[in-house]
């Protein structure tokens, strides 16, 4: 096949079509637990995470809900993915072998946020959130009814395979996916005088984006490494349902998402998917949560 502007443009159309197919068919799960926050700067500030507005009886002047000064911020990172096409394959009209590769690139672009979000969730037992504590910790500082600082837990420890129970019904979910530049535009370096073509006879097709992940409100998520059974599930539900904000304000949380790796799918469905227990009694936890099986947690 003769290499000219027409054949190069035709190849680019085909590669883009394959990329778009992969982008459209891949299934992403991260939006179940992460709020997508558009970013317009290098670093985004989230100081407001420590101050949830509340209503009060209007007596005298208004009381302004000022932004808490936790200094929590997320700095965007750059990521790229590049495919090289040998000039010999152009000349030999052998471009069909690259179609699955470009489809896979599209799939990878769609699910790359999953890699970041779920990795962060797994690391939540040893990664700090806005209040300076680990996201899953036993001593998050909260003010009680009298304004005194107390410690509140959103984990019961353990040493086994981690699982998570969450309330994802709020505008801000437990995790944040900060999006600066989407991974949706394929660019090329395919001119004969491009350095890569001249020096290595290789046409380049690349994709890049900018983003970051972080934690939202720790009160909305319970992380456990205990055995996933009815007893520990009940502990998690009671803890999240009883969460309070500063000054004893009930948060009204209702955890309805049980997140597990593939190895715990059976245990999760046994708790919330069976109407009866193994003993034939009514299962009080049936239907209380949806099970989300996440391969990236394996």
N, C-alpha and C positions, 0 to 999 in steps of 0.2 A: 504494500500500500504506500502510495506516495505521501510524504509528510508535507502538508502545506496548511495554510490558514483554514481552509474548508474542512480538512480531515481532523485537524486539531479541535476546531469548534464543534464538530460532530461528536468527537470522542468526549469532549467536556459535557455536552448535553446528555450523553448516555451515562456518564459517571454521576452527574447530578441527579438524574432520574433514579439511579440505583440508590444513591445516598438518601434521597427523599423517601423512597419506599421503606428503607430501614428506619428512618426517623419516624415514619408514621405508623409502623407496625409494632415497634417495641413497646412493652408495657412497663411503665414507671410506677413505683409505689411510694416515693418519698413525699408526695403531696398529701398523703394520708396523715402524716405526723408533723410536717413542716410547712410553715407559712412562707410563701414566696414573696420576698420583699424586694421591690425594684430599687436599685442603687444608682445614684448619679455622681458619686464621688469615689475617690480611692478608698476612703475609710468612712464607715457609717457608724454614727453614735446611737447607742440604745440605753442611754441613762434613764429613760422613762420606765424601764422594766421594773424598777423598784417602787413605783408609785402607781397603784391602781386607783382611779377616781371613785369616790363614794358619795352618796347623797346624805344630806343632813337637814334637819329642820332649819329653816331660814329665820334666824334670830339675830338681829343686828346686821353687821356687814357680812358680805360673802367671805367664805374661807377658801382661798385659792389652793388648788391641788398643784403644788410646785413639783417640777421634775426632780426626782431623787438623784443625787450625785454619786452614782456607782461607778462611773467611768467605764462602762462596758461598751466596747466597740469591736467592729469586725472589719478587717482590712482585706479587700479583694485580692485574690491570687489569679495568675494567668495560667491557662492550661492549653495544650495543643495536641493535635493528632495529624500525622502526615503520611501519605502514601506515595511511594515512588513507582513510576511506570517506566520500564526499560524501553529505550528507543527501538531496540530490536523487535519488541512485541508490536510496536506500531508498524514497523516496516513489514513484519510477517503477518499482519492483520490478525493478531492473537490477543485482542483486547477483551474478549469475552471472559477470559479467566479472571479478570479484575472485578467483574460485576458483583460477585458475592462479597469481595473485600470492601467495596464501597457501600454495599448494603449493611455490612457489619459496622462500618464506620458510622452510618446513620443510627443504627441501633445503639452503639456505644455513646453517641452524642445524647440520645434520649435518656439513657439510663445512668450517665455519668453522675448526675446529682444524687442518685441512689447510693453510689459508692461512697460519696462524701457524707451524706446524711446518716446512713446506717452505721458507718464506721465511727462517727461522732457519738451516736447513741450508745454503742458498745463501750466507748471510752468514757461515758458519763460518770462512771464510778471513780474515775481518777482525773477528771478534767473539770476545771472550775467554771462556774457560771457567773451571773451578774453580781451576786452577793458575796463573792469571794470564796464560797464553799464549793466542794465538788457538786456537780449537778444532782447526783444521787448521793445523799449524805444523811447523817443522823442529827446534825446540829445546825440546820439553817436558822439564822436569827430572825425572829418575828416578835413584834410588840404585842403583849397581851392587853386585856381590857384596861389595865391600870397604866399602860405605857411602859411596862418593864419588859426587857428582852428575855425571851425564852427560846429554847431549841426545839425545832420541829424536824421530824424525819420524813423522808420520802423513799426509804429503802429499809429492808429488814436483814441486810447482809447476806451471808451464805457464801459458798465456794463452788457451786455448781454452774450449770449453763444458765446464763441470764435470760430473763423474760420481763416483759413490761406491760403495765396496765395504764391506760391514758384516757383523759378527757380531751377529745380533739374537736369539740363543738364550738369553741370560742374563736373570735376573729384571729387571735394569735395562738397558734398551736405550740406544743412543747418545744419544737425545734424551729430554726429559722434557716431558710435557704435564701441567701442574699445574691441577687442576680444583677450583675453589672453589664455583661455582654453575652448574649445568647450564643449557644453552639449550633448555629443553624445556617451558616453561610460558607460554602465551599469555595476556596480561592485557588488559583493555579499559577505555576511558573512553567510555561511551556513554549517560550520563544527560543529560537535556535541560538540566540546570543545570550540567553540567561546562563549564568555561571554553572548551574547544576547540569544543564543540557550540554554545554560546551565541554566541561571538564569530566563529567561522569555519564554522559548520554542518558540522562534520567530526567523525565518530566515529573514535576512535583505537584501534588494536590493536597491542600491542607485545610485544617479547620482549627479555630481557636476561640476561646471565650474567657470571661473573667467572672469569678463568683467567690463566695465564701459561705461557710455554714457556722451556726452558733446555736446557743440555747435560749429558749424563751422562759416562760414561767415554770419553775421546778415543781410548783404545787400541782400541776396538771399531769404529772407522770410519776409512776411508782416503778422503780427498778429493783428486781430481786434476783439473787443467785441461790435462793432456797429451792427446794423441790416444788415443782408446779403441781399443787394439789388443791383440793377444795379449801383446806385450812388456810394455806398461805394466800390463796386467791381472796378469801374472805377478809383477811388482814389488809390486803392491798385496797380492796373496795372501801372498807370502813375508814381507812386512813385518808384516801383522797376525798371521799364524801364528807369527811369531817374537817377538811382544811379550812383555815381561817386566815384572813389578811390581817394587817396591823389593826390593833385595838379591838381584836376579837370579832371582826366582821366576817360572817360566814361567806364563803366564796360560791356556794351552790354548785359544786362540781359533781358531775355524774360520769364516771369512767365507763366508756362503752366500747373500747378498743383494746383487745388483748393481742399483743405483738410477740411473736415467737419465731425462733429459727425452725427449720424443717424437722429437726430432731425432737422438738417438743409439740409438734402439731397434734399428735394423738392425745397427749395429756391435756392440751388446751381444749380440744373438742369434747373430751370426756367430761370436762367441768361445765362448759357452757352449751354444748351441743346435744347432750342426752337428756331426755325428759325424766328418766329414771336413773337412780344410782345402781351400782352393781348389786346391791342388796334388794332391788326392786322397789325402793322407796322413792317418793317424789324428790327430784333434784331441784333444790331451791335456787340454784344458780343458772338453771337452764334459760338461755336466751338473754342473759344479762349483759353480754358483750359479743361483739363480732371478733372472730379470729382472723388475724392477718399474719400469714406465713411469709417470712422475708428471707429469701436465699442469701442475701448479703450479710445476714447475721450468723450464718453457718460458721 
